[in-house]
Amino acid sequence: MRQKKPALVITFSSTTAAIRMEAFCLENNLPGRMIPVPREITAGCGLAWKAPTDAQEQLTQSMTQAGIQWEDLRILEL
């Protein structure tokens, strides 16, 4: 069985915002990947960005500068 470890999970209220985040991160070589929203939380569109916990400040600053709106940001054991 895979061992769970803390991960940063960013959720979005729309699929458009989630897809924009994915394209932005790939374009700018930012850490993470798109995942289905974990059962522990709910989100408007069902998609979330999963990244290492130490990338939180980098990602929030980058999203703010790019105008990408997120719904919630949490650290979860995944």
C-alpha angles and dihedrals in degrees: 000000000000115000114239119231135178116280135177111243120193118190130198134209093221138035089231091061092047093051090046089053092051093050092045093050094047091047093049098038093243120162125260144049140239117267137169111268108270117247091244091072139031129227136178100246105028095239128105139178114237119200140154113284092240090063094065098102094042093050097044092049092047093047091048092050091047093047094241110155120212130193102212140353122205143162110233136174103247 
